[in-house]
Amino acid sequence: MLNKIVLSMASLRVLSGSLEIIAALIMLRLNQIDKALIVNSSLALVGPIVLITTTTLGLIGLSDKLSMGKMLWVVAGVACILTGVLKK
């Protein structure tokens, strides 16, 4: 039987991947650079949201196995990733 948290994390990733494919098809359909750039820019919001959500679900699943110190290191790592990706 599948773990509910793992199933939720995988489902979010499948949804995210599906949105990426749909966005690529929309870009091809529009066939204009400016509109394709708008579609691509909207995907920039989806990535970090999925990252934060799947990481949160994983941490919830591991919360009984990780010490508070290790949990803080993971949160700090995710914060560093988001800072690097989102900072202009």
C-alpha positions in Angstrom: 0.0 0.0 0.0 1.3 3.5 -0.9 2.1 6.0 1.8 -0.4 8.8 1.7 2.2 11.5 2.0 4.4 10.0 -0.8 1.3 9.7 -3.0 0.4 13.4 -2.3 4.0 14.5 -3.1 4.1 12.5 -6.3 0.7 13.7 -7.3 1.8 17.3 -6.9 4.9 16.6 -9.1 2.7 15.0 -11.8 0.4 18.0 -11.7 3.3 20.4 -12.0 4.8 18.4 -14.9 1.4 18.4 -16.6 1.2 22.1 -16.3 4.7 22.5 -17.8 3.6 20.3 -20.8 0.4 22.2 -21.2 2.3 25.5 -21.1 4.6 24.3 -23.8 1.7 23.4 -26.0 0.1 26.8 -25.4 3.4 28.5 -26.4 3.5 26.5 -29.7 -0.2 27.3 -30.4 0.3 31.0 -29.8 3.4 31.1 -31.9 4.4 34.6 -30.7 7.5 35.4 -28.7 5.8 38.0 -26.4 2.9 35.7 -25.5 5.1 32.7 -25.1 7.2 34.7 -22.7 4.1 35.6 -20.6 3.1 31.9 -20.4 6.7 31.0 -19.4 6.8 33.7 -16.8 3.6 32.5 -15.2 5.3 29.1 -14.7 7.9 30.8 -12.6 5.2 31.0 -9.9 4.3 27.4 -10.0 7.8 25.9 -9.5 8.5 27.4 -6.0 4.9 26.8 -4.8 5.2 23.1 -5.7 8.7 22.9 -4.1 7.5 24.4 -0.9 4.4 22.2 -0.8 6.1 18.9 -1.5 8.9 19.8 1.0 6.3 20.6 3.6 4.5 17.3 3.0 7.8 15.5 3.3 8.7 17.2 6.5 5.3 16.5 8.0 5.9 12.8 7.1 9.3 12.9 8.8 8.4 15.1 11.7 8.4 12.1 14.2 11.8 10.9 12.9 13.7 14.1 12.7 15.0 16.2 15.5 14.1 19.9 15.7 17.7 20.8 14.7 17.7 18.7 11.6 14.3 20.1 10.6 15.6 23.6 10.9 18.5 22.7 8.6 16.1 21.4 6.0 14.0 24.6 6.3 17.1 26.7 6.0 18.2 24.8 2.9 14.9 25.3 1.2 15.0 29.0 2.1 18.5 29.3 0.5 17.2 27.5 -2.7 14.2 29.9 -2.9 16.4 32.9 -2.3 18.8 31.9 -5.1 16.0 31.2 -7.5 13.7 34.1 -6.8 16.3 36.8 -6.2 16.8 39.2 -9.2 
